């Protein structure tokens, strides 16, 4: 469900943003979503998922946004921050890692749904 909502979000938001990303009312939400995707990329693979699904979703978000180099670096940095924050603390799938996955899945779903709802018709 989260993946469909993320993709719906990307398709419903206006393509491209003003040169000054700070002017975007949903920039903070997209940066948080990038961080969540990075966290899920690490955690889901740690807990048995194999593949690059979450990285691919990040790439789809970047493609949909078509950011300039500075803005792209911010998105990639947040993805990497999400990944590294768990990579530094987890070496095995634990109950707390599973709970983090569940929490991030819910947050990502809510964030995508709410952002699309608020900004999708602009």
Secondary structure, DSSP 4 states (H G I P E B T S, - for coil): -HHHHHHHHHHHSPSS--SSGGG-TTHHHHHHHHHHHHHHHHHHHHTT--SSHHHHHHHHHHHHHT--HHHHHHHHHHHHHHHHHHHTT-SS--HHHHHHHHHHHHHHHHHHHHHHHHHTT-
